[in-house]
Amino acid sequence: MREIPNLEYVDNLAEGDMVFRQKFIGILKEEFPTEQEEYLDTIKNALFREASEHVHKIKHKLNVLGLHNAYTLAVKHEKELRDGEQSFKDEFLLILKDVEHYLKTI
């Protein structure tokens, strides 16, 4: 069963401060598409070391969005990419699509 992104962590962090909450969400919505595109470009060009650096940035957003299993997979994917492997790529791409869709709805 796939995890569903959520804002529970953001809400707890904001402690009712709606300005902070919206600013935090705005940062996620601004940074994620760029990081996703950079990851896709490096994967397409087989630049695995660089791709691992993008996964490193993205994995923290997965954790913030309550995607703890996805975070764990991203850690494995990041390590594997550094070793020149990409067996977790397809699963990671599904996670990216889920996050992309979710961020468009909030």
N, C-alpha and C positions, 0 to 999 in steps of 0.2 A: 504494500500500500504506500502510495506516494504521500509525502508530507505536504501540508498546506501552509504557505507563508502566512505570517500573522504579525501584528504589531504589539504583542504583549510586552516584549522587552522594551520597546520604545515607550510604551505607555507607563511602565514601571519607572523607567529612567526619567521621564518627564514629570512624574508626580503631579499631574493635573495642570501643568504649565502648557497651555495649548500653543503658545507662540513657539516655545522650544520644540514641542512635538512636531509642528508643521515645518519648522526649519530643519529638523533632523530628517523628516520624510523627504523634504526638498533636496537635501544632500544626496540621499539614496537614489532619488529619481534622476538627479543630474549626473552622478558618477557612474551608476551601474551600466547604462547603455554604452558609454565610452569604454569602460573596462571590458564589457562583453565583446564589443567590436574589436578591440585590440587583441583579446584572447582568440577570437575567431580568425583574425588575420594571421597571427603567429602560428596557429595550428595548421591553417591552410598552406602556409609556406614552410611547414616542418621545422619551425624555430622553437623547439621544445623547451629549451632553457628559458627563453623569453616568455613562452606560454606559461611556464610554471610560476613566473613572477606575477602574471595577471591572475592566475588562480589564487595565489597568495592574497592578493587584494580582495578578490571576490569572496573568498571563503569567510571572511569576517562579516560581510554583509549577509551571508547565508545564516550565520549564527544569530545576528541581530534580528533577522526575520523569522526566528524560531525553527529553522531548518537544521536541526542538530544532526540528523543522519546524513543530510546533504553536506554539512560541514565536515563530517568524518570522511565521506567519500572524497571531498575536495582535498583534504590533507593527503590521502592516498594518491590521488591524481597528481597533485603537485610534486610529490616525491618521485612518482613514476616518470613524469615528464622530465625531471632533472636527470633521470637515468636513460632518457631517450625512448621511453615506452609511452603508449597512450591507450591502454586497454580500458580505462574508465571514461574515455572521451564521450561515447554515446550516452551513457548515463548522465554525465556532467552536462551535456548539451540539453537534455530533457529538463534538468534542473534550471538551467539558464532560461529556457523558454517559459517555465512556470513562473519564475521570478519576474521576467520581462512582462508577462501578462498581468501578474499581480500588481506590479508598480504602476501599470496603466489604469488600474481600477481604483487606486486609493487617492 
